[in-house]
Amino acid sequence: MALTTPARSRGSAGEAGPRRRAPRPRSRQWTAWAFLTPVTVYLLVFYAYPLYRNLDLSLRNYTVRSFVRGDAPFTGFSNYLKVFADLTFAPALWHTVFFTVVSLAFQFTIGLALALFFTKNFPLSPTLWALFLVPWLLPLIVSASTWSWMLNTDSGVVNAALGLLGIGPANWLTSPGWSLWSVVIANIWIGVPFNLVVLYSGLQAIPATVYEAAALDGANGRQRFWKITFPLLRPVSAITLLLGLVYTLKVFDIIWIMTRGGPSGASTTFATWSYRLGFGNLVPSFGPGAAVGNLLIVTALVFGLIYIRTLHRQVPA
């Protein structure tokens, strides 16, 4: 006589069925939305709306009257075409690229060298560390005014020091050949502390055992830097350069206080040109000024997306 066993029903205790995620309580959902709402409102009010207004300005023919009344006619991309056809566009583009690339190169190099220097403990380390952080703590208007005084042709300490060395004075702020270099030097001085702090933090995160193993294998200081320090510091270096790029692209205070973009546009960048178009003329050009500002936003956004894509490629799946 054949014995038959009843078939097990699906979902019985002996068979492991798929687990269903328990529904989240309503109270937790409302709590999550309560914490998310302030951030969302802040982003909409202080980021999304200004971006929308700037985009709207660049697509309309705004005058002072239409700006107040809000009835500016829609002109499409005519403001962008006007900016591209302007004779100031090419020099301003070159000055922006030069100002950004040279500033980032020197800020990163000096910051990395100082970060490596401060990894060695010595008696005056806290004092020197505090001194190097001073440019980061000062307001930009104070730093720019100080550099304007130091680089003054007649009474500046830089020309006075050059005179003691038998070198003639230079027109740092009023010469087309030196004005751009003057603002670059000031910006490098201001940006070095940021690179120092971030890169020093990255160096502290590298395990000391890696260097000990390399030393046992006979690696010298240069080999340890290029084979260990620099590769392991690459993620921190990438975010440092990205943040420095975004900051340097929009630098306005230093240039405007020191040279106002002159002389004859020799130190004009997109940031100062955008301000001059929108607010620096008797007849403001709000549309072209907003268009130049949007070019800076798009540039920063492109480099940000490149960084995010590179970061995702480095993360193992």
FENTATA-V487785 format. One record per helix or strand of 3 or more residues. SS is the DSSP state (h for helix, s for strand). FROM is the first residue (numbers start at 1). TO is the last residue. If there is no record, write none. Layout:
ss:SS from:FROM to:TO
ss:SS from:FROM to:TO
//
This chain:
ss:h from:26 to:58
ss:h from:64 to:69
ss:h from:78 to:85
ss:h from:87 to:118
ss:h from:125 to:132
ss:h from:134 to:137
ss:h from:140 to:150
ss:h from:157 to:164
ss:h from:179 to:204
ss:h from:208 to:216
ss:h from:221 to:232
ss:h from:234 to:249
ss:h from:253 to:258
ss:h from:270 to:280
ss:h from:286 to:314
//
